[in-house]
């Protein structure tokens, strides 16, 4: 548990393997978690509360557990991977894919219930990654961006929400196999 009272920052500067993790809560402040160069392996149920800001700028988010993000999630670099692992962005989360750095998504499932704004940088995808864009959710490409396959089984984007490109004068590349329920 990381639920101390107040506003503070937790920098993941080791590579822990945890059975589960709860961050934030009713502590009266904002908890910022920075993952920039190490591996955070979560093998059980984990929850980052609405008052938790998760900055993912490098390293690896891994593990076989379900990780739920209810607050701001900024993905500016790094690898989200691991077979059987699941990432859930709740409808209270705000998700941003930012900076020109490469972000890599493979061998993992994302369940998205919110708005994802992808504003910059390539997204490498592959090895049977699955992105479920659920009813009411939005995935917005805000530029001439590239989601390119890096190999393995084709990644799948199951869209029951909104998938759009809202900015940029040219084309975007979206290397997922898209299943559109709309």
Order of alpha helices (4+ residues) and beta strands (2+ residues): beta-beta-beta-beta-beta-beta-beta-beta-beta-beta-beta-beta-beta-beta-beta-beta-beta-beta-beta-beta-beta-beta-beta-beta
